[in-house]
Amino acid sequence: MNLLNNITQTAKKVLHTEADAIARLADFIDEGFTQCVEAILQCQGRVVVTGIGKSANIATKIVATLNSTGTPAIFMHAADAIHGDLGMIQPEDFVICISKSGNTPEIKVLVPLLKRKGSKLAAMVSSTDSYLAQCADFILNAHVEREACPHNLAPTTSTTAALALGDALAVCLLEARGFSSSDFAGLHPGGSLGKQLYLMVGDVYPQNEAPHVEENATLKEIIIEISSKRLGATAVVKEGSRQLVGIITDGDLRRMLNNFASIEGIRATDIMTPSPLTIAPDQYAAEALAIMQDKSITQLIVTKSGNFEGFVHLHDLLKEGLV
């Protein structure tokens, strides 16, 4: 039990330490941060993010976030840079160098070479008095008091802080560029995330049957339509048109048996649910899913200008990987 308590307490302490460090970063968002964002927006080249050790790992994630939110970026390992990779940097590029101490040997070799290239340089550092910070055009202050590691050695809090600051930078650039969800969808066409952003109801429902009966349809006609189309429901439309007036589900048929002493002469209008929930073909499939989940239903009627078009079913969205 003591071991379990120690593990629990240690885990909580790490999370609180890192959360507090991130919260304190807000105090360091100043005019220098704003100027750095403005300089990147004016940059005619790419953003090159570099670092060494665990900072290099964080740099690759920041690059991925920038690319996915509309800011072209590449990663360059600081050690590889001084062995040939420096050739990837052009004068019009903007370089972000990540280093907790800002005084590592590789950084001290790299920085003069970057300055010689003519690229603008931002230092993401914990120490603003460091060599890197003093040489940089912009300082992104990622200061942390100590690591979450009990020995204050393993990069933990410092890498988490750098990662969060990189996210803040990317989101500021995203908003400044007016980067929309449609732009995001264009860069994320694959997987469930992409489908949430671009898959429309109109892409899904035409593959389904479109069960419908007129408002004066008999009970036999209703049951045959629901059974033959296998969607568990049928739309009800005005006689001689496609104008939607209601829906009849399997559940409505079961309730009918309880509510009516005799089923002879029953028509669609007697048992339908009027003004059912609908969705348009040009709405996102993810919106259809949200409605189904909120209302605990398995299908929605698709309408265009009030006219019945078809059904989109929960199974369709499952097959598309939206759930």
MARPAVO-455394 format. One record per atom (N, C-alpha, C, O): residue in three letters; x, y, z. Coordinates in steps of 0.02 Angstrom, whole numbers, plus 50000, padded with zeros to 5 digits. Atoms other than C-alpha are relative to their C-alpha. Example, Ala and Ser with C-alpha at 12.3 -4.5 7.8 and 13.67 -1.06 7.14 Angstrom:
MARPAVO-455394
Ala500454994150000 Ala506154977550390 Ala500455006050000 Ala500975005950033 Ser499584994149997 Ser506844994750357 Ser499615005550037 Ser499865011050045 
end
This chain:
MARPAVO-455394
Met500414994050000 Met500005000050000 Met500435006350000 Met500275011249967 Asn499564994249998 Asn501435012050039 Asn500295001449931 Asn500355007249910 Leu499744999250067 Leu502165008849866 Leu499485003249955 Leu499635007749916 Leu500544997250040 Leu500475012549787 Leu499905007450015 Leu499815011449970 Asn500084993049980 Asn500315028649886 Asn500575004349972 Asn500465009949949 Asn499424996350025 Asn502065034049836 Asn499945001249925 Asn500085006749901 Ile500084999350072 Ile501705030849652 Ile499485005349984 Ile499575009649941 Thr500544995250011 Thr500085040549661 Thr500225007150014 Thr500095011749975 Gln499774993349980 Gln500875055249750 Gln500525002749951 Gln500515008649934 Thr499494997950048 Thr502355055649630 Thr499685002249935 Thr499865007549907 Ala500344998350063 Ala501225055549477 Ala499645006750005 Ala499695010849960 Lys500364993749991 Lys500155069549546 Lys500485005950006 Lys500355011349979 Lys499514994749993 Lys501685079649593 Lys500295002149933 Lys500395008149919 Val499734998550066 Val502395078349417 Val499495004149960 Val499675009149929 Leu500524996550039 Leu500745083749339 Leu499895007050026 Leu499815011749986 His500094993349972 His500525098349458 His500605004549984 His500525010449969 Thr499394996150014 Thr502335103849432 Thr499995002549928 Thr500145008349915 Glu499994998150071 Glu502165103749243 Glu499425004849984 Glu499515009549946 Ala500574995550012 Ala500435111749245 Ala500145007050025 Ala499985011949992 Asp499834993449972 Asp501055125849357 Asp500515003649956 Asp500475009749946 Ala499494997050043 Ala502555128649243 Ala499685002849937 Ala499865008349914 Ile500334997650061 Ile501445130149090 Ile499585006350016 Ile499595011149977 Ala500414994249981 Ala500265142149181 Ala500435006250007 Ala500225011749989 Arg499564994249990 Arg501735153249225 Arg500285002849935 Arg500505008549932 Leu499764997550065 Leu502245154449042 Leu499585005949975 Leu499825010149938 Ala500434994550022 Ala500765166049016 Ala500285006850020 Ala500175011849986 Asp499714993749978 Asp501715179349113 Asp500575002349954 Asp500775008149956 Phe499444998350043 Phe503105178748983 Phe499785001749929 Phe500205003249886 Ile500254998050066 Ile501985182248833 Ile499985007649997 Ile499545010750026 Asp499924992750000 Asp502525199948796 Asp500075002649929 Asp499914999149881 Glu499924996950066 Glu502925211748653 Glu500494996149957 Glu500424995849896 Gly499525003950038 Gly504405200848604 Gly499674994049966 Gly499844992449909 Phe500375005650030 Phe503245186048575 Phe499595002449941 Phe499584999349888 Thr500404997250054 Thr502095196948471 Thr500425001749939 Thr500235000349883 Gln499554998250055 Gln503545203348367 Gln500254993849964 Gln500344993949903 Cys499785006350031 Cys504125185548337 Cys499454997349954 Cys499604995249898 Val500565002350042 Val502395180648272 Val499955004349937 Val499855001649882 Glu500044995550058 Glu502355195948159 Glu500564998749950 Glu500454998949890 Ala499435001450045 Ala504085191848090 Ala499894993649961 Ala500064993249903 Ile500145006350035 Ile503555174048049 Ile499475001149946 Ile499524998349891 Leu500534998550049 Leu501995180647961 Leu500295003549938 Leu500055002549882 Gln499694996350056 Gln503115191847853 Gln500534995949965 Gln500784997849912 Cys499475004250027 Cys504355177847820 Cys499814997449931 Cys499254994949921 Gln500125002450068 Gln504495173347635 Gln500224992749991 Gln500064989649940 Gly499775006950005 Gly505295156547670 Gly499614995550048 Gly499024996450059 Arg500305004849954 Arg504965142347791 Arg500235001450072 Arg500725005050083 Val499774999949931 Val505065140947979 Val500424993750011 Val500174988150001 Val499555005749986 Val506555129848024 Val500064999550076 Val500295004250109 Val499975001049927 Val506455122648200 Val500564995050015 Val500584989749985 Thr499425004249987 Thr508035115348274 Thr500114999250076 Thr499865003150116 Gly499845001349930 Gly508685108248437 Gly500414993750004 Gly500554990549953 Ile499605006149990 Ile509705094048510 Ile499734996350060 Ile499454999350106 Gly500265003949945 Gly509255079848626 Gly499255000150003 Gly498914999649951 Lys500734999949992 Lys507495080548697 Lys499695006149967 Lys499125006049945 Ser500254994050034 Ser507315098048626 Ser499884998749926 Ser499435001649896 Ala500105001950070 Ala507495090448453 Ala499344996349992 Ala498994997349942 Asn500645003650003 Asn506025078948491 Asn499425004950002 Asn498935004249965 Ile500524994949996 Ile504975093948540 Ile499975004049935 Ile499435005949912 Ala499974996250063 Ala505545103048383 Ala499614996549945 Ala499274999749906 Thr500355003650053 Thr504865089248271 Thr499255000550009 Thr498885000949960 Lys500714999349988 Lys503165090448354 Lys499765007049981 Lys499235007849951 Ile500194993150017 Ile503115109448336 Ile499985000849925 Ile499535004149898 Val500004999750073 Val503565107548152 Val499364996949973 Val499044999749929 Ala500615003450023 Ala502125095248129 Ala499385004450012 Ala498945004849969 Thr500574995749984 Thr500915107248215 Thr499985006149954 Thr499445008049930 Leu499984994250045 Leu501485122148111 Leu499784998049930 Leu499375001549900 Asn500195002150067 Asn501325112547948 Asn499264998649995 Asn498955000349944 Ser500715001850003 Ser499585106347992 Ser499545005950010 Ser498935005250001 Thr500424994149989 Thr498975123848033 Thr500195005849954 Thr500045011649969 Gly499914995050052 Gly499585133147880 Gly500665003850000 Gly500735008549962 Thr499344996850000 Thr501385138147922 Thr500524995049977 Thr500694990450015 Pro499515004850025 Pro502655128947812 Pro500624999750045 Pro500925004950060 Ala499455000749953 Ala504015121947926 Ala500394993549986 Ala500124988749959 Ile499585006050005 Ile505465109547925 Ile500414999350064 Ile500535004250100 Phe499585001349942 Phe506515101448061 Phe500724999149978 Phe500864996049927 Met499285001050011 Met508405102348067 Met500324998450067 Met500285002350114 His499665001849938 His509385093148201 His500635004350007 His501025005149961 Ala499444995449990 Ala510655104848278 Ala500684996749989 Ala501135000049963 Ala499365003550011 Ala512045091748275 Ala500124998849927 Ala500684999549903 Asp499935001350072 Asp511715087248093 Asp500125006549961 Asp500445006449909 Ala499924993650036 Ala511665105648046 Ala500735001849990 Ala500925004549938 Ile499294998150006 Ile513515107748081 Ile500414994649964 Ile501024994949962 His499675005250040 His513885092247977 His499664999449932 His499634994049903 Gly500264999950068 Gly513045097447815 Gly499295002249992 Gly499115005049940 Asp500714998450009 Asp511185099947848 Asp499865007450001 Asp499305009549985 Leu500094992750000 Leu511445118647867 Leu499825002449930 Leu499535007849922 Gly500154998050069 Gly511285119047678 Gly499265000549984 Gly499075003449934 Met500734999750013 Met509395117047692 Met499715006850017 Met499155008449997 Ile500264993549979 Ile509225134447767 Ile500185005449948 Ile500755005849925 Gln499914994450046 Gln508985149447652 Gln499935006550038 Gln499625006750091 Pro500024993649964 Pro509175167847699 Pro499295002350017 Pro499195005750068 Glu500694997749988 Glu507275170647687 Glu499644995650052 Glu499064997050068 Asp500315004349949 Asp506935156747814 Asp500035003250069 Asp500435007750082 Phe500024997749930 Phe506525159747997 Phe500164994050044 Phe499844988850039 Val499765005649960 Val507435148848124 Val499785000850072 Val499875006150102 Ile500155000449928 Ile506795143948296 Ile500454994750030 Ile500424988950010 Cys499535004649968 Cys508135136048405 Cys499764998750072 Cys499685003450111 Ile500245001949933 Ile507545126548560 Ile500574997250042 Ile500924992650021 Ser499485002349955 Ser508735124348705 Ser499845002550070 Ser499755008550081 Lys500154997849931 Lys508395124548892 Lys500555004750025 Lys500405010150049 Ser499454996049973 Ser510115131048939 Ser500215005549953 Ser500425010949975 Gly499764995250049 Gly510505140048778 Gly500755000649996 Gly501025005349967 Asn499274999649997 Asn512335136248809 Asn500344993449980 Asn500944992649994 Thr499695006450019 Thr512635118748738 Thr500525001149946 Thr500465005849907 Pro499474999050050 Pro514205116548631 Pro499755000249929 Pro499975004349889 Glu500265000150069 Glu513215112348474 Glu499665006549983 Glu499725009049927 Ile500354993650012 Ile512165128048493 Ile500505005649989 Ile500415009949946 Lys499494994750007 Lys513715138848514 Lys500354999749933 Lys500595004849908 Val499715000650067 Val514405131948352 Val499495002149947 Val499665005449898 Leu500514998950050 Leu512755133148259 Leu499795007249992 Leu499715009649936 Val500284993350003 Val512185150648304 Val500395004849954 Val500085008249913 Pro499644995550046 Pro513605160348216 Pro499894998249927 Pro499865002649884 Leu500135002250069 Leu513305149948060 Leu499315002249976 Leu499235004249919 Leu500674997750018 Leu511455154148064 Leu499995007549987 Leu499675009949940 Lys499974992750008 Lys511825172548085 Lys500335001849934 Lys500135006649901 Arg499664998850063 Arg512995171647937 Arg499544998849940 Arg499615002049888 Lys500495001550053 Lys511575164447833 Lys499545005949987 Lys499275006749932 Gly500444994350007 Gly510575180147864 Gly499284998750021 Gly498855003150015 Ser500685001749978 Ser509035171047931 Ser499855003250067 Ser500305003950109 Lys500214997649934 Lys508045178448075 Lys500004994050048 Lys499844988450029 Leu499935005349951 Leu508305168548235 Leu499605001550063 Leu499665006950092 Ala500364999649937 Ala507135165548381 Ala500274994750047 Ala500364988950027 Ala499755004749950 Ala507775157448541 Ala499434998150047 Ala499155002450080 Met500475002449951 Met506575146648639 Met500404997050057 Met500644991350052 Val499525001749947 Val507525145648803 Val499685000850069 Val499195004550078 Ser500214999049930 Ser507295143948990 Ser500425005550033 Ser500205008550081 Ser499564994949972 Ser508755155649023 Ser500085005749950 Ser500385004949896 Thr499954994350046 Thr508615172848944 Thr500685003450003 Thr500815008049964 Asp499324997449997 Asp510415176648995 Asp500494995649962 Asp501104997049963 Ser499575004950033 Ser511095162248892 Ser500305002849936 Ser500105008149911 Tyr499674998250063 Tyr512225163248740 Tyr499495000449944 Tyr499485005249905 Leu500505000250055 Leu510795158348624 Leu499535005950004 Leu499395009149953 Ala500474994549993 Ala509605171348695 Ala500325006749982 Ala500015011049951 Gln499654993750014 Gln510895185148683 Gln500135001049925 Gln500185006749902 Cys499854999550072 Cys511225181248500 Cys499375000349957 Cys499405002149898 Ala500615000750040 Ala509415179148445 Ala499675006849986 Ala499775011750022 Asp500404994150017 Asp508305191948361 Asp499375000450042 Asp499125005950056 Phe500615000349960 Phe506815186348463 Phe500104994750055 Phe500434989650044 Ile499965004849945 Ile506645177448630 Ile499304997450015 Ile498845001350028 Leu500615003349979 Leu505255164948665 Leu500154997050068 Leu500474991750074 Asn499805001749932 Asn505375163548853 Asn499624993850025 Asn499024994150038 Ala500295006349976 Ala505075145448908 Ala500304998350068 Ala500484992650081 His499665001049936 His505765147749083 His499624995350046 His499014995750052 Val500285004349948 Val505465134149212 Val500475000250061 Val501085000850054 Glu499614999749939 Glu506035134049393 Glu500414993650010 Glu500994993950030 Arg499665006349992 Arg506475115649398 Arg499654994649960 Arg499074995449940 Glu500295005750035 Glu506185099149312 Glu499554996050049 Glu499634996550110 Ala500425004349958 Ala504855087149375 Ala500394994050026 Ala500204990850075 Cys499555005349977 Cys506245074349392 Cys500255001750070 Cys500455007450082 Pro499804998549931 Pro506675072849578 Pro500725002350006 Pro500905005750055 His499314997949999 His508505075549536 His500115006649961 His500675009149956 Asn499964993950040 Asn508105090849429 Asn500474999249941 Asn500845003849923 Leu499545001550055 Leu509025082649285 Leu499644998149935 Leu499765001249883 Ala500335002450061 Ala507895073449162 Ala499555005449971 Ala499145008250008 Pro500444995050031 Pro507065085249037 Pro499274997850004 Pro499074993149970 Thr500715001649990 Thr505245084649092 Thr499595006449997 Thr499255007749948 Thr500364993750000 Thr504515101449141 Thr500225004649944 Thr499815007949912 Ser499744995450051 Ser505645110749020 Ser499754998149931 Ser499585002549891 Thr500245002050066 Thr505125100348869 Thr499255001049993 Thr499005002849940 Thr500724998850001 Thr503295101448917 Thr499865007449988 Thr499405009149950 Ala500104992850008 Ala503435120348930 Ala500155002149928 Ala499785006149899 Ala499834998350069 Ala504295121548760 Ala499464997749952 Ala499295001349905 Leu500535002650043 Leu502955110748682 Leu499385004550003 Leu499085006149952 Ala500594995749992 Ala501565121648754 Ala500115006849967 Ala499655009549936 Leu499854993650030 Leu502425137548698 Leu499984999549924 Leu499765004149890 Gly500055001250071 Gly502585130248524 Gly499284999749976 Gly499125002349922 Asp500715000250017 Asp500725126748523 Asp499715007150000 Asp499325008949955 Ala500244993149997 Ala500375144648575 Ala500215003949938 Ala499825007849910 Leu499744996750060 Leu501465150848433 Leu499614997949938 Leu499415002149898 Ala500365002750059 Ala500605139548305 Ala499295002749996 Ala499055004449943 Val500704997750000 Val498855144748359 Val499965007449985 Val499495009749951 Cys499984992850017 Cys499305163248353 Cys500085001049925 Cys499755005249895 Leu499894999650072 Leu499945160848176 Leu499384997849962 Leu499205000949911 Leu500615002650032 Leu498395150848130 Leu499465005549998 Leu499165006849946 Glu500524994949996 Glu497225164648189 Glu500195006149958 Glu499765009149925 Ala499784994150037 Ala498265178548112 Ala499934998949925 Ala499815003649887 Arg500075001650072 Arg498205169647943 Arg499274999049980 Arg499124998549920 Gly500705001450016 Gly496325167047956 Gly499904992949975 Gly499484991549933 Phe500015007050020 Phe496625148447938 Phe499354996850024 Phe499234996550085 Ser500675002449983 Ser494885140447933 Ser499984992450006 Ser500464988949992 Ser500095007249996 Ser494195123147966 Ser500024996849931 Ser500234991049924 Ser499965002650068 Ser494055121047777 Ser500734999349979 Ser500924994549946 Asp499285000550014 Asp495915124847761 Asp500304994050037 Asp500714990350009 Phe499755005649961 Phe496245112347899 Phe499814993449967 Phe500224988749964 Ala500235006150034 Ala495215099247807 Ala500434998449939 Ala500564992649924 Gly499595001050059 Gly496255101947651 Gly500684996950015 Gly500984993749973 Leu499355002849980 Leu497825097147748 Leu499934993550038 Leu500444990350054 His500115006249962 His497025082447840 His499464995749967 His498964994049998 Pro500535003750035 Pro496065072547708 Pro499924992850024 Pro499404989850010 Gly500025007149981 Gly496455055547785 Gly499744999050070 Gly499775003450112 Gly500205002049933 Gly495725046447933 Gly499355003150023 Gly499035006849985 Ser500634997649973 Ser494245050548044 Ser499995007650008 Ser499475010749999 Leu499974992749992 Leu494855068348076 Leu499835003449934 Leu499445008249933 Gly500154997050065 Gly494835072347890 Gly499274999349982 Gly498965003949957 Lys500705001150018 Lys493125064647867 Lys499535004450041 Lys499025006650015 Gln500414995449961 Gln492415074948009 Gln499985006949970 Gln499505010549977 Leu499944993350027 Leu492995090347917 Leu499765000849929 Leu499615006449908 Tyr500204999050070 Tyr492515086647738 Tyr499424995549978 Tyr499104997149928 Leu500535004650022 Leu491275071947728 Leu499325003250012 Leu499155005150067 Met500674997049996 Met489535078547690 Met499474994550001 Met499584988949980 Val500565004750000 Val487855070247716 Val499854997749928 Val499684991949917 Gly500125001750070 Gly487665070847527 Gly500474994949971 Gly500334991849920 Asp499525005250022 Asp489185059547510 Asp499794993150024 Asp500044988049999 Val500165006349965 Val488355046047617 Val499324997249983 Val499254991349967 Tyr500685002750002 Tyr486475044847601 Tyr499784997049933 Tyr499364992549934 Pro500275002850063 Pro486235041247412 Pro500084992449994 Pro499734989349954 Gln499905007250005 Gln486875023447439 Gln499434996150034 Gln499374990150024 Asn500535003349963 Asn485375019647550 Asn499344999949960 Asn499245003949914 Glu500694999850024 Glu483595015047505 Glu499675006450027 Glu499925009450075 Ala500354993949978 Ala482365029647523 Ala499274998450013 Ala498835000549976 Pro500695002049986 Pro480805022247604 Pro499555006150014 Pro499725010450054 His500484994749988 His479305033747596 His499304997749979 His499224993849932 Val500705001350016 Val477405032647594 Val499635006550000 Val499865011450031 Glu500414994049998 Glu476065045347562 Glu499585000050064 Glu499494994950096 Glu500334999149935 Glu475065052047709 Glu499374995750008 Glu499164994450065 Asn500605004249995 Asn473535041447667 Asn500154992649991 Asn499704988649982 Ala499815007050009 Ala474515025247652 Ala499694995650054 Ala499614997750111 Thr500295004749953 Thr473735009947733 Thr500554996850044 Thr501144997450030 Leu499535003349955 Leu474535000147874 Leu500404994749963 Leu501004993949975 Lys499655005150038 Lys474954986047754 Lys500555003249957 Lys501105000649954 Glu499514996650043 Glu475834998147636 Glu500595002550042 Glu501175002350021 Ile499474997549956 Ile476805005647781 Ile500474994450021 Ile501084995150017 Ile499595005649977 Ile477404988847847 Ile500424997249943 Ile501004995749953 Ile499635002650058 Ile477904982847673 Ile500585004749983 Ile501135002449969 Glu499484995150017 Glu478884998947641 Glu500574999750051 Glu501164999750031 Ile499485000249948 Ile479814998247807 Ile500394993549995 Ile501014993549999 Ser499675006650002 Ser480184979547791 Ser500434999349938 Ser500984996649943 Ser499635001050062 Ser480754980047610 Ser500625004449995 Ser501125002449964 Lys499434995450005 Lys481924994947630 Lys500494999250057 Lys501055001850053 Arg499545002349947 Arg482694988347793 Arg500385005750036 Arg500965004950054 Leu499694994649962 Leu483045005047876 Leu499655001250067 Leu499845005550106 Gly500364999449937 Gly481815002948018 Gly499555006050005 Gly499325007850059 Ala500424994150000 Ala480815018147966 Ala499795001749929 Ala500084999249880 Thr500194997250065 Thr479915026847825 Thr499795007250009 Thr499505009150060 Ala500234993150001 Ala479625044947783 Ala499275000149978 Ala499044995649943 Val500694998950022 Val477855051247760 Val499985006649962 Val500205011849988 Val500014994050042 Val477565063647619 Val499295001749980 Val498844997449983 Lys500664997950024 Lys476085073747556 Lys499824996249937 Lys500254994649896 Glu500235003850058 Glu475045064947427 Glu500175003749936 Glu500045009649928 Gly499834997150066 Gly475695067747251 Gly500615004450001 Gly500745007949952 Ser499404995849997 Ser477305076347310 Ser500534996650041 Ser500434991050066 Arg499465002549956 Arg478945073847403 Arg500055004150063 Arg500545003450101 Gln499974995749941 Gln478535086547538 Gln499924995850063 Gln499444992250072 Leu499995004149939 Leu478975078847706 Leu499505002550051 Leu499455008550065 Val500474998149948 Val477615078447838 Val500114996050065 Val499874998050118 Gly499895003949939 Gly478195064947959 Gly500444994049989 Gly500714993049935 Ile499615006150003 Ile479105048847998 Ile499644994650041 Ile499324996050091 Ile500275005749963 Ile478545031548052 Ile500584995150010 Ile500914993149962 Thr499465004849984 Thr479775019948139 Thr499714993450025 Thr499114992950037 Asp500215006349970 Asp479705002148200 Asp499685001150068 Asp499194997950086 Gly500274998449934 Gly479395009448373 Gly499305002749996 Gly498885001250039 Asp500684997350008 Asp477875018948310 Asp499504994449987 Asp498934994650012 Leu500445005750014 Leu477145002648245 Leu499864996150064 Leu499294993950075 Arg500115003749937 Arg477394994148414 Arg499545004050047 Arg499105001250079 Arg500434995849957 Arg476615008848506 Arg499275000149975 Arg498805000750014 Met500665000050030 Met475145008348386 Met499584994350028 Met498984995050041 Leu500365005849975 Leu474684991048448 Leu499735001250070 Leu499224998350089 Asn500224998449932 Asn474534997948625 Asn499485005650000 Asn499065005950045 Asn500414994050000 Asn473635013948577 Asn499334999349964 Asn498875003149976 Phe500615000850040 Phe472315007548456 Phe499664993450016 Phe499984988150014 Ala500375006249987 Ala470954994948500 Ala499924995949936 Ala499914989849939 Ser500065003450065 Ser470764990948314 Ser500485003449952 Ser500535009549951 Ile499534997150048 Ile472054993248179 Ile499705000649930 Ile500035002949883 Glu500334999550065 Glu470804992448039 Glu499895007349982 Glu499665011350023 Gly500114993250025 Gly470765008447935 Gly500535004950021 Gly500475010950005 Ile499464995549979 Ile472365015648011 Ile500395002549939 Ile500554998749894 Arg499624996950054 Arg473275027647896 Arg500665002950028 Arg500765003350089 Ala499334997649980 Ala475035034747899 Ala499955006050047 Ala500335006450095 Thr500064994049958 Thr474465051347974 Thr499784998450071 Thr499875002550116 Asp500245001949934 Asp473705041948122 Asp500574998150047 Asp500514998850108 Ile499475002649957 Ile475345034948184 Ile500685003349990 Ile501165001850026 Met499344996950014 Met476725045748112 Met500185005050054 Met499755007550091 Thr499754994549960 Thr477805057748210 Thr500085006049954 Thr500505005849909 Pro499954994350046 Pro477535074748128 Pro500635004150012 Pro500935003850066 Ser499424995549996 Ser478945087148094 Ser500614996650029 Ser500874998850080 Pro499435003749972 Pro480365074748120 Pro500655004049991 Pro500695008749952 Leu499334997050008 Leu482195079548139 Leu500254998549930 Leu500164993049904 Thr499735000850067 Thr483025082147971 Thr500705003049994 Thr500925006650039 Ile499344997150015 Ile484705086447896 Ile500055000949925 Ile499754997149887 Ala499934998550072 Ala485205093747728 Ala500604996549971 Ala501084995150007 Pro499445003450032 Pro486365085447602 Pro500665003850005 Pro501205000850006 Asp499384996149999 Asp487605099947613 Asp500255001450071 Asp500695005550081 Gln499734999649932 Gln487845098247802 Gln500514994450010 Gln500504989349976 Tyr499485004949987 Tyr489325088947874 Tyr499704993650030 Tyr499234993950070 Ala500215006449972 Ala489095070547913 Ala500114999950076 Ala499734996750112 Ala499874999549928 Ala489855074448083 Ala499425003450037 Ala499295001850095 Glu500594996849970 Glu488355085748117 Glu499444995050008 Glu499094995050059 Ala500525005249996 Ala487185071348079 Ala500144995350059 Ala499694993550096 Leu499805004349945 Leu488155060548201 Leu499855003350067 Leu499605000150113 Ala500114996449937 Ala488055073848337 Ala499265000150018 Ala499074999350076 Ile500724999949987 Ile486155075048317 Ile499764993150023 Ile499374992550070 Met500205006849982 Met485945056148324 Met500214998350071 Met499834995450110 Gln499765001449933 Gln487005054948480 Gln499615003950052 Gln499455001350106 Asp500354995849952 Asp486115069348565 Asp499284997750010 Asp499024998050066 Lys500705002049996 Lys484365062648526 Lys499904992550008 Lys499344990250013 Ser500025007349991 Ser484795044148545 Ser499574996749946 Ser499134992749960 Ile500355003050057 Ile484155039748371 Ile500524997149953 Ile501124998549959 Thr499535003550045 Thr484925029248232 Thr499955002249928 Thr500345000049887 Gln500044997650068 Gln484355038248075 Gln499725007049998 Gln499365009250044 Leu500274993350012 Leu483955055448007 Leu499745000349929 Leu500024997349883 Ile500264998950067 Ile482885060447861 Ile500395005749967 Ile500525010849998 Val499654994950038 Val483805070247728 Val499495003849957 Val499115000749920 Thr500474995950039 Thr482815084747653 Thr500375005649965 Thr500905007949985 Lys499754994150036 Lys483115098447527 Lys499405004449986 Lys498945002449951 Ser500564995350006 Ser481955113547534 Ser499354996850023 Ser498824998049993 Gly500605003149972 Gly480735103247638 Gly499784993749966 Gly499314990549988 Asn500185006050037 Asn480675089047513 Asn500434994050021 Asn501034994850034 Phe499655006149979 Phe481135071247560 Phe500514997849947 Phe500354997549887 Glu499475002350045 Glu482785065247485 Glu500234992950017 Glu500394989149972 Gly499775006649981 Gly483245049847585 Gly500154999650075 Gly499925003950113 Phe499835001049930 Phe483945043247750 Phe500764999450007 Phe501094996549964 Val499315001549980 Val485665043947830 Val499964996250066 Val499624998450113 His500055004549943 His485915030047956 His500654999950040 His501185001250012 Leu499425000449957 Leu487095028148103 Leu500514995049973 Leu501114996149979 His499545005050028 His487825012748019 His500435002849944 His501005000849936 Asp499624996850053 Asp488365023547872 Asp500605003750029 Asp501155003550002 Leu499474996149968 Leu489375034547989 Leu500504995550034 Leu501104997150038 Leu499545005049972 Leu490105019348076 Leu500474997449946 Leu501074996749957 Lys499595002650055 Lys490705012647909 Lys500515005149976 Lys501055003349952 Glu499534994850022 Glu491505029347869 Glu500525001650053 Glu500985005650042 Gly499504999049947 Gly492465028848034 Gly499905006350040 Gly500375008750072 Leu500124993849963 Leu491645044248110 Leu499884998750074 Leu499945003250115 Val500165001649930 Val491195035248271 Val500584996350032 Val500554994550090 
end
